[in-house]
Amino acid sequence: MRRTHRIAAITKTLVEQPGQVFALGDFADIFEVSRSTLSEDLAIIRRTFDRLAMGKIETISGAVGGVRYLPDLSEEQIGASIQDICAALRKPARIIPGGYLYTDDLLASPEVLQKIGSIFATRFRAKKPEYVVTVETAGIPVALKTAYALNVPLVIVRRQSKVSEGPVLTMNFLSSSRQVETMSLSRRALEKNSRVLLIDDFMKAGGTLRGLADLMGEFECEVVGKGVFIETGWPKEKLITDYLALIYLQAVDEEKRRVLVRPADGF
C-alpha cells in the first residue's frame, strides 16, 4: 500500500474516534509496515494538522506505544466560533413573545454542536474528567458532543426516574424560577470517586447546575468543571461559582427588536 493511502486511512480512523488510543503495533500489522515507517506517516499527519490548526495528533510513549487524535481548538478558532454563534443569536427573528430567545435550531445543528463540544473539550481536557453529566433534555446534544470530543461516557440525569433504570437516587433542588424540582439518577450510572464534568445548555441563576453538583456529592464524585452554553445577565447573583460560560445574554429587547449578546468573560 502506498504511503498516501496509509495516511488517508490512518487519518480517517483517528479523526472518527477522538481521544481513542490506537496501538502502533495494530496499525503496523494492518498496513504490513515497520513501526519506523508508521512513525514517519504519523509525523506527516501531525505536521499537517499543526500547520492547519486541525487539532492534535498525540503520540503516547511506552512499551506498546500508541497514538490518538484530540480535536482541540486554538484560541483564535474558539473566539471565531463564539463570535459566529453570537452573530446568529442577534437576529431579531429569534425573539419570541415574552422576552425569550429561540435557540433550538442551533442546538440541533451538527456543525454548531461540534464547535461547542470541541470548545468545552479543549478547556476542560486538562481536568481529566471521566464522565460528562447533564440533565434532560435540552442540554443533552451539547453534553453528548462534549463527551464525544473527550472520549468519555455521557450520563443523563432524569427529571423523572424510569423503572428500567433500577434503583435510583432522587433529590430536590431549587430551580432558576425559585421552584422546587426533582432530579433522579440510577445508582449504577456512576462509579464512586469519579471525576465528572457538568454541562448544560442555558443558565439563569444556576439552580440546575447547583442541583447537579449536589447530586454528584451524593454519589461521592468530584466535580472538576461546570460548562454552560449560554448564561443570562439576570439575576446578577448566581447560585454557583467557578463555571465556564461560552455566551453572555445581556438582554432581549422586544420593543426595539434587539438581542444583546456577546462572548462570555474569558473569551
Kinemage of the C-alpha trace (Angstrom):
@kinemage 1
@onewidth
@group {chain A} dominant
@subgroup {mainchain}
@vectorlist {calphas} color= white
{ca met a 1} P 0.000 0.000 0.000
{ca arg a 2} L 1.272 3.447 -0.883
{ca arg a 3} L 2.063 5.976 1.829
{ca thr a 4} L -0.671 8.326 0.634
{ca his a 5} L -3.213 5.534 1.043
{ca arg a 6} L -1.958 4.667 4.542
{ca ile a 7} L -2.059 8.301 5.633
{ca ala a 8} L -5.633 8.673 4.394
{ca ala a 9} L -6.754 5.517 6.228
{ca ile a 10} L -4.926 6.382 9.465
{ca thr a 11} L -6.276 9.933 9.463
{ca lys a 12} L -9.855 8.754 8.965
{ca thr a 13} L -9.512 6.216 11.776
{ca leu a 14} L -8.094 8.737 14.248
{ca val a 15} L -10.482 11.591 13.458
{ca glu a 16} L -13.596 9.411 13.653
{ca gln a 17} L -12.703 8.311 17.209
{ca pro a 18} L -11.243 11.346 19.022
{ca gly a 19} L -9.379 10.577 22.217
{ca gln a 20} L -9.190 6.850 21.491
{ca val a 21} L -5.657 5.465 21.793
{ca phe a 22} L -4.635 3.171 18.941
{ca ala a 23} L -1.638 0.876 19.389
{ca leu a 24} L 1.097 1.473 16.845
{ca gly a 25} L 1.566 -2.271 16.546
{ca asp a 26} L -2.021 -2.695 15.360
{ca phe a 27} L -1.554 -0.134 12.610
{ca ala a 28} L 1.746 -1.753 11.647
{ca asp a 29} L 0.048 -5.145 11.322
{ca ile a 30} L -2.907 -3.787 9.332
{ca phe a 31} L -0.735 -1.985 6.799
{ca glu a 32} L 2.137 -4.514 6.922
{ca val a 33} L 4.828 -1.911 7.536
{ca ser a 34} L 7.504 -1.426 10.169
{ca arg a 35} L 6.952 0.848 13.159
{ca ser a 36} L 9.620 3.203 11.882
{ca thr a 37} L 7.719 3.626 8.611
{ca leu a 38} L 4.493 4.123 10.543
{ca ser a 39} L 6.164 6.765 12.708
{ca glu a 40} L 7.107 8.664 9.552
{ca asp a 41} L 3.473 8.516 8.390
{ca leu a 42} L 2.274 9.890 11.725
{ca ala a 43} L 4.871 12.655 11.631
{ca ile a 44} L 3.478 13.825 8.282
{ca ile a 45} L -0.083 13.778 9.648
{ca arg a 46} L 0.992 15.635 12.803
{ca arg a 47} L 2.793 18.383 10.888
{ca thr a 48} L -0.180 18.848 8.574
{ca phe a 49} L -2.651 19.080 11.450
{ca asp a 50} L -0.397 21.516 13.328
{ca arg a 51} L 0.069 23.729 10.278
{ca leu a 52} L -3.659 23.871 9.520
{ca ala a 53} L -4.767 24.023 13.203
{ca met a 54} L -6.920 20.916 12.798
{ca gly a 55} L -6.358 19.530 16.288
{ca lys a 56} L -3.537 17.483 17.786
{ca ile a 57} L -2.024 14.142 16.893
{ca glu a 58} L -0.544 12.878 20.153
{ca thr a 59} L 1.917 10.003 20.337
{ca ile a 60} L 1.989 8.082 23.602
{ca ser a 61} L 5.271 6.505 24.589
{ca gly a 62} L 5.652 3.182 26.350
{ca ala a 63} L 6.264 -0.480 25.729
{ca val a 64} L 3.289 -0.811 23.409
{ca gly a 65} L 3.076 2.771 22.182
{ca gly a 66} L 0.015 4.465 20.819
{ca val a 67} L -1.423 7.471 19.045
{ca arg a 68} L -4.632 9.465 19.375
{ca tyr a 69} L -6.365 12.480 17.893
{ca leu a 70} L -7.511 15.363 20.106
{ca pro a 71} L -9.981 17.780 18.436
{ca asp a 72} L -8.684 20.736 20.456
{ca leu a 73} L -9.096 24.228 19.036
{ca ser a 74} L -6.761 27.207 19.053
{ca glu a 75} L -7.817 30.332 20.946
{ca glu a 76} L -8.351 32.055 17.589
{ca gln a 77} L -10.675 29.263 16.451
{ca ile a 78} L -12.573 29.348 19.737
{ca gly a 79} L -13.033 33.114 19.533
{ca ala a 80} L -14.179 32.987 15.915
{ca ser a 81} L -16.661 30.176 16.616
{ca ile a 82} L -18.237 32.009 19.545
{ca gln a 83} L -18.472 35.239 17.542
{ca asp a 84} L -20.236 33.350 14.739
{ca ile a 85} L -22.771 31.927 17.181
{ca cys a 86} L -23.334 35.364 18.740
{ca ala a 87} L -23.996 36.798 15.277
{ca ala a 88} L -26.616 34.118 14.673
{ca leu a 89} L -28.251 34.814 18.043
{ca arg a 90} L -28.550 38.549 17.329
{ca lys a 91} L -31.084 38.036 14.539
{ca pro a 92} L -34.375 39.766 15.503
{ca ala a 93} L -36.360 36.833 14.129
{ca arg a 94} L -35.192 34.791 17.122
{ca ile a 95} L -37.117 36.956 19.587
{ca ile a 96} L -40.145 35.134 20.990
{ca pro a 97} L -43.004 36.941 22.783
{ca gly a 98} L -42.300 37.143 26.490
{ca gly a 99} L -38.639 38.067 26.096
{ca tyr a 100} L -37.454 34.601 25.138
{ca leu a 101} L -34.830 33.679 22.558
{ca tyr a 102} L -35.208 30.842 20.050
{ca thr a 103} L -32.108 28.620 20.067
{ca asp a 104} L -33.478 25.180 19.152
{ca asp a 105} L -32.075 25.298 15.617
{ca leu a 106} L -28.552 25.970 16.897
{ca leu a 107} L -28.766 23.097 19.363
{ca ala a 108} L -29.912 20.864 16.501
{ca ser a 109} L -27.119 21.894 14.129
{ca pro a 110} L -24.340 19.261 13.883
{ca glu a 111} L -21.851 21.958 12.860
{ca val a 112} L -22.631 24.245 15.803
{ca leu a 113} L -22.736 21.364 18.276
{ca gln a 114} L -19.385 20.109 17.014
{ca lys a 115} L -17.848 23.516 17.709
{ca ile a 116} L -19.399 23.802 21.164
{ca gly a 117} L -18.305 20.303 22.148
{ca ser a 118} L -14.755 20.913 20.924
{ca ile a 119} L -14.560 24.208 22.844
{ca phe a 120} L -15.609 22.588 26.111
{ca ala a 121} L -13.273 19.646 25.484
{ca thr a 122} L -10.363 21.999 24.809
{ca arg a 123} L -10.956 23.966 28.007
{ca phe a 124} L -11.651 21.012 30.316
{ca arg a 125} L -9.386 18.249 28.965
{ca ala a 126} L -6.633 19.089 31.450
{ca lys a 127} L -9.093 18.406 34.293
{ca lys a 128} L -9.239 14.768 33.125
{ca pro a 129} L -12.981 14.180 33.540
{ca glu a 130} L -14.126 10.567 33.468
{ca tyr a 131} L -17.789 11.364 32.778
{ca val a 132} L -19.818 14.204 31.304
{ca val a 133} L -23.060 14.734 33.226
{ca thr a 134} L -26.127 16.709 32.149
{ca val a 135} L -29.827 16.853 32.921
{ca glu a 136} L -32.514 16.136 30.350
{ca thr a 137} L -33.440 17.346 27.839
{ca ala a 138} L -32.157 20.463 26.064
{ca gly a 139} L -28.603 20.071 27.357
{ca ile a 140} L -28.169 16.552 26.004
{ca pro a 141} L -26.870 17.440 22.492
{ca val a 142} L -24.212 19.816 23.867
{ca ala a 143} L -23.148 17.331 26.537
{ca leu a 144} L -23.058 14.459 24.034
{ca lys a 145} L -20.707 16.318 21.692
{ca thr a 146} L -18.522 17.288 24.648
{ca ala a 147} L -18.350 13.685 25.839
{ca tyr a 148} L -17.549 12.534 22.291
{ca ala a 149} L -14.671 15.021 21.987
{ca leu a 150} L -13.319 13.928 25.383
{ca asn a 151} L -13.897 10.211 24.685
{ca val a 152} L -15.749 9.689 27.973
{ca pro a 153} L -19.252 8.353 28.746
{ca leu a 154} L -22.276 10.642 28.935
{ca val a 155} L -24.539 10.380 31.978
{ca ile a 156} L -28.053 11.845 31.735
{ca val a 157} L -29.872 12.849 34.907
{ca arg a 158} L -33.645 12.443 34.618
{ca arg a 159} L -36.407 14.775 35.732
{ca gln a 160} L -38.410 11.636 36.479
{ca ser a 161} L -36.976 8.201 37.107
{ca lys a 162} L -37.694 5.192 34.887
{ca val a 163} L -38.421 1.668 36.047
{ca ser a 164} L -35.827 0.321 33.601
{ca glu a 165} L -33.040 2.211 35.401
{ca gly a 166} L -33.304 0.137 38.570
{ca pro a 167} L -32.576 1.716 41.976
{ca val a 168} L -32.234 5.494 41.697
{ca leu a 169} L -31.199 8.389 43.883
{ca thr a 170} L -33.709 11.244 43.783
{ca met a 171} L -33.232 14.693 45.252
{ca asn a 172} L -34.938 18.079 45.216
{ca phe a 173} L -33.308 21.287 44.009
{ca leu a 174} L -34.257 24.951 43.667
{ca ser a 175} L -34.684 25.939 40.020
{ca ser a 176} L -33.910 29.336 38.489
{ca ser a 177} L -37.620 30.173 38.804
{ca arg a 178} L -37.344 29.511 42.549
{ca gln a 179} L -39.495 26.414 42.309
{ca val a 180} L -38.612 23.113 43.915
{ca glu a 181} L -37.959 20.461 41.268
{ca thr a 182} L -36.591 16.933 41.350
{ca met a 183} L -33.813 15.070 39.567
{ca ser a 184} L -33.023 11.370 39.595
{ca leu a 185} L -30.077 9.210 38.593
{ca ser a 186} L -29.604 5.463 38.555
{ca arg a 187} L -27.234 4.296 41.276
{ca arg a 188} L -25.421 2.276 38.593
{ca ala a 189} L -24.689 5.307 36.412
{ca leu a 190} L -21.517 6.498 38.146
{ca glu a 191} L -18.655 4.859 39.972
{ca lys a 192} L -17.679 6.253 43.353
{ca asn a 193} L -14.845 8.838 43.347
{ca ser a 194} L -15.232 9.523 39.621
{ca arg a 195} L -14.229 12.876 38.139
{ca val a 196} L -17.216 14.478 36.428
{ca leu a 197} L -17.786 17.457 34.148
{ca leu a 198} L -21.208 19.130 34.342
{ca ile a 199} L -22.611 20.578 31.107
{ca asp a 200} L -25.861 22.480 30.478
{ca asp a 201} L -27.250 24.498 27.592
{ca phe a 202} L -28.756 27.514 29.381
{ca met a 203} L -28.291 29.117 32.787
{ca lys a 204} L -30.114 31.888 34.618
{ca ala a 205} L -29.448 31.659 38.344
{ca gly a 206} L -27.626 28.337 38.083
{ca gly a 207} L -30.114 26.257 40.040
{ca thr a 208} L -29.856 23.236 37.754
{ca leu a 209} L -26.055 23.128 37.819
{ca arg a 210} L -26.053 23.552 41.577
{ca gly a 211} L -28.547 20.707 41.873
{ca leu a 212} L -26.332 18.542 39.668
{ca ala a 213} L -23.291 19.377 41.791
{ca asp a 214} L -25.169 18.424 44.963
{ca leu a 215} L -26.309 15.185 43.328
{ca met a 216} L -22.720 14.350 42.402
{ca gly a 217} L -21.805 14.792 46.057
{ca glu a 218} L -24.357 12.127 46.961
{ca phe a 219} L -22.585 9.799 44.512
{ca glu a 220} L -19.230 10.730 46.115
{ca cys a 221} L -17.960 12.066 42.795
{ca glu a 222} L -15.681 15.045 42.260
{ca val a 223} L -16.960 17.864 40.055
{ca val a 224} L -13.913 19.013 38.067
{ca gly a 225} L -15.723 21.584 35.925
{ca lys a 226} L -19.035 23.216 35.037
{ca gly a 227} L -19.778 24.402 31.500
{ca val a 228} L -22.797 26.212 30.106
{ca phe a 229} L -23.536 27.259 26.537
{ca ile a 230} L -25.477 30.474 27.305
{ca glu a 231} L -25.765 32.361 30.592
{ca thr a 232} L -28.100 35.298 31.160
{ca gly a 233} L -27.259 38.610 32.779
{ca trp a 234} L -30.168 38.184 35.139
{ca pro a 235} L -30.253 37.576 38.018
{ca lys a 236} L -26.857 39.040 38.861
{ca glu a 237} L -26.405 36.788 41.875
{ca lys a 238} L -25.802 33.209 40.752
{ca leu a 239} L -26.228 30.080 42.836
{ca ile a 240} L -22.914 28.636 41.618
{ca thr a 241} L -19.342 29.787 41.069
{ca asp a 242} L -16.379 28.513 39.070
{ca tyr a 243} L -18.303 27.824 35.879
{ca leu a 244} L -17.386 28.411 32.244
{ca ala a 245} L -19.999 30.043 30.023
{ca leu a 246} L -19.445 30.487 26.296
{ca ile a 247} L -22.014 33.213 25.583
{ca tyr a 248} L -23.426 36.017 27.753
{ca leu a 249} L -27.022 37.034 27.027
{ca gln a 250} L -27.417 40.532 28.449
{ca ala a 251} L -30.981 41.277 27.358
{ca val a 252} L -33.741 40.626 24.840
{ca asp a 253} L -35.418 43.922 23.877
{ca glu a 254} L -38.795 43.064 22.355
{ca glu a 255} L -39.740 46.681 21.659
{ca lys a 256} L -36.591 47.553 19.712
{ca arg a 257} L -36.210 44.007 18.355
{ca arg a 258} L -32.665 43.700 19.630
{ca val a 259} L -30.760 40.836 21.191
{ca leu a 260} L -27.841 41.997 23.330
{ca val a 261} L -25.411 39.115 23.371
{ca arg a 262} L -21.622 38.759 23.464
{ca pro a 263} L -18.902 36.214 24.210
{ca ala a 264} L -18.809 35.424 27.925
{ca asp a 265} L -15.944 36.558 30.120
{ca gly a 266} L -12.810 34.606 29.309
{ca phe a 267} L -13.384 34.696 25.561
